[in-house]
Amino acid sequence: MRKVRLMILLVLLVFADANSGFAQKSEIIKYVVSEYDLGSLGWGRHNVQLKLINTEEYIQFVTVVTRVSCRGEKYSPERKLVANYALYGNDTVSTQAIFWVPGNYGEINYELLLYHVIDTLDELLDYQIFFRDSGSYSIKPPAGIKPYLQKKITLPPMVGRHMDLDYDFSRVMPFLVSENKSAGEIAEMAGCDSSFVIDHLEYMSTRGYYRKEGNRFRSAIPAINKSEAAESKKLAIEIADKITSKLSVNIDSYWEVLDTLVEAGIIVNDSDAFMDGGSVLYRPYPVVTALSLWFDMGRSFITGTAPFNLFDRTDFCNAQIPYYMYMVEGDEAVSGNCFYALITSGSSYQIIYGDTIPQITCPLGFMFAPMAGVEVHWEYKKEYFPESFMVDSTTIRPMLVHLRTGIDPIMAEAFNKLTKIGQAHNKTFLFFGHRWWFWNLVATRVVANLNESGKLTRRGNGQYRFDGFDF
């Protein structure tokens, strides 16, 4: 036992000596950090000059970390940047620590950390820090921008965590641009430099949110104000009730059509044939809500004949969907509560649907994972875990055609009337995101109507996933 205790003591001494020596690396890495004052610089990216000096003949590694966190009334964005440097023997590296301050009002906290590490892939530990600086300041909204900040802005389901959209300035900009305000006018209202406004517009244009036309920018996403939202919702109720009337009649003959498909050998005579792509038809609730109202009619209304691949090549934690983006003035009451996503992969696809918007959990560091080329794996919260089905779109097509009988003229009426409302609010045509927002209002009311009338009976928690291998 004494030998074991002695060995443990020796090991602890070795580690203590190693840690002690490692903590003295500031004698090996000398540094010069230029003076800086983020509070006087405001929003945007700011460079702090660094000089790192390796005083030994062996290679050394340094990791530079900057962290900015905001605490605002509505949003609390964070930005963390990490850079690694190799210093060869007796080498000097002049570089920059970049602080990224998002356009948010409220308290801003920042921190600069320099680590002396053995391997840049290792976890960063406090004892490796040889330089630390931190501070805080606040940015208050000027009077000109306050009315815009006080408005509740609603985005599409799952959209808003992404770093393009998680701060005050990004949420009000589409409305300011839609009012034809210049970069100088916006800068004066927001209390920032016009260069920040231009940089923001230039960057967001590359992301698909704006279009540059000469020296001005136009919004490429619909910014729907309170008045337009109210008019459109009134129309959505009218259209939804008309669709409910037609769809109710079609649902009455649902089982007769299914029997015909079974007799024709199109559908297997087994409701439990899980692996069969047509057996989902024995579950009318997901067929009507997800496949008919969204996969069939929704796609037709929103994109016409083009694919409606919502959230394709993105993830629900960092959703970046400019072609289907919208911003609506108002709370969730002016938006539908259905959730739909179609994600393709080669010749297969996955349809995700919920008659309420599911809650998900995102892994730690999810906002920075895409920047590092790491795939984000999100998960449903337990109560929203979906029921799964296999689906063959060719096999179920006859039922979708039947359910849609008599509804196309109603959708055409909706499109024409919604276009007129948009034109009255200075919109020359309807973006995909605008149509998606409106159709969600329609579909949400149709589902509620069918449940209330007893035409449909809700199945499970209303969350479904369909895996398909055909188009």
Rosetta blueprint (number, residue, H / E / L):
1 M L
2 R H
3 K H
4 V H
5 R H
6 L H
7 M H
8 I H
9 L H
10 L H
11 V H
12 L H
13 L H
14 V H
15 F H
16 A H
17 D H
18 A H
19 N H
20 S H
21 G H
22 F H
23 A H
24 Q L
25 K H
26 S H
27 E H
28 I L
29 I E
30 K E
31 Y E
32 V E
33 V E
34 S L
35 E L
36 Y L
37 D L
38 L H
39 G H
40 S H
41 L H
42 G L
43 W L
44 G E
45 R E
46 H E
47 N E
48 V E
49 Q E
50 L E
51 K E
52 L E
53 I E
54 N E
55 T L
56 E L
57 E L
58 Y L
59 I L
60 Q E
61 F E
62 V E
63 T E
64 V E
65 V E
66 T E
67 R E
68 V E
69 S E
70 C E
71 R E
72 G L
73 E L
74 K L
75 Y L
76 S L
77 P L
78 E E
79 R E
80 K E
81 L E
82 V E
83 A E
84 N E
85 Y E
86 A E
87 L E
88 Y L
89 G L
90 N L
91 D L
92 T E
93 V E
94 S E
95 T E
96 Q E
97 A E
98 I E
99 F E
100 W E
101 V E
102 P L
103 G L
104 N L
105 Y L
106 G E
107 E E
108 I E
109 N E
110 Y E
111 E E
112 L E
113 L E
114 L E
115 Y E
116 H E
117 V E
118 I L
119 D L
120 T L
121 L L
122 D L
123 E L
124 L L
125 L L
126 D H
127 Y H
128 Q H
129 I E
130 F E
131 F E
132 R E
133 D E
134 S E
135 G E
136 S E
137 Y E
138 S E
139 I E
140 K L
141 P L
142 P L
143 A L
144 G L
145 I L
146 K H
147 P H
148 Y H
149 L H
150 Q L
151 K L
152 K L
153 I E
154 T E
155 L L
156 P L
157 P L
158 M L
159 V L
160 G L
161 R L
162 H L
163 M L
164 D L
165 L L
166 D L
167 Y L
168 D H
169 F H
170 S H
171 R H
172 V H
173 M H
174 P H
175 F H
176 L H
177 V H
178 S H
179 E L
180 N L
181 K L
182 S L
183 A H
184 G H
185 E H
186 I H
187 A H
188 E H
189 M H
190 A H
191 G L
192 C L
193 D L
194 S H
195 S H
196 F H
197 V H
198 I H
199 D H
200 H H
201 L H
202 E H
203 Y H
204 M H
205 S H
206 T H
207 R L
208 G L
209 Y L
210 Y E
211 R E
212 K E
213 E E
214 G L
215 N L
216 R E
217 F E
218 R E
219 S E
220 A L
221 I L
222 P L
223 A E
224 I E
225 N L
226 K H
227 S H
228 E H
229 A H
230 A H
231 E H
232 S H
233 K H
234 K H
235 L H
236 A H
237 I H
238 E H
239 I H
240 A H
241 D H
242 K H
243 I H
244 T H
245 S H
246 K H
247 L H
248 S H
249 V H
250 N H
251 I H
252 D H
253 S L
254 Y H
255 W H
256 E H
257 V H
258 L H
259 D H
260 T H
261 L H
262 V H
263 E H
264 A L
265 G L
266 I L
267 I L
268 V L
269 N L
270 D L
271 S L
272 D L
273 A L
274 F L
275 M L
276 D L
277 G L
278 G L
279 S H
280 V H
281 L H
282 Y H
283 R L
284 P H
285 Y H
286 P H
287 V H
288 V H
289 T H
290 A H
291 L H
292 S H
293 L H
294 W H
295 F H
296 D H
297 M H
298 G H
299 R H
300 S H
301 F H
302 I H
303 T H
304 G L
305 T L
306 A L
307 P L
308 F L
309 N L
310 L L
311 F L
312 D L
313 R L
314 T L
315 D L
316 F L
317 C L
318 N L
319 A L
320 Q L
321 I L
322 P H
323 Y H
324 Y H
325 M L
326 Y L
327 M E
328 V E
329 E E
330 G L
331 D L
332 E H
333 A H
334 V H
335 S L
336 G L
337 N L
338 C L
339 F E
340 Y E
341 A E
342 L E
343 I E
344 T E
345 S E
346 G L
347 S L
348 S E
349 Y E
350 Q E
351 I E
352 I E
353 Y E
354 G E
355 D L
356 T L
357 I L
358 P L
359 Q L
360 I E
361 T E
362 C L
363 P L
364 L L
365 G L
366 F L
367 M L
368 F L
369 A L
370 P H
371 M H
372 A H
373 G L
374 V L
375 E L
376 V L
377 H L
378 W L
379 E E
380 Y E
381 K L
382 K H
383 E H
384 Y H
385 F L
386 P L
387 E E
388 S E
389 F E
390 M E
391 V E
392 D L
393 S H
394 T H
395 T H
396 I H
397 R H
398 P H
399 M H
400 L H
401 V H
402 H H
403 L H
404 R L
405 T L
406 G L
407 I L
408 D H
409 P H
410 I H
411 M H
412 A H
413 E H
414 A H
415 F H
416 N H
417 K H
418 L H
419 T H
420 K H
421 I H
422 G H
423 Q H
424 A H
425 H L
426 N L
427 K L
428 T L
429 F L
430 L L
431 F L
432 F H
433 G H
434 H H
435 R H
436 W H
437 W H
438 F H
439 W H
440 N H
441 L H
442 V H
443 A H
444 T H
445 R H
446 V H
447 V H
448 A H
449 N H
450 L H
451 N H
452 E H
453 S H
454 G L
455 K L
456 L L
457 T L
458 R L
459 R L
460 G L
461 N L
462 G L
463 Q E
464 Y E
465 R E
466 F E
467 D E
468 G E
469 F L
470 D L
471 F L
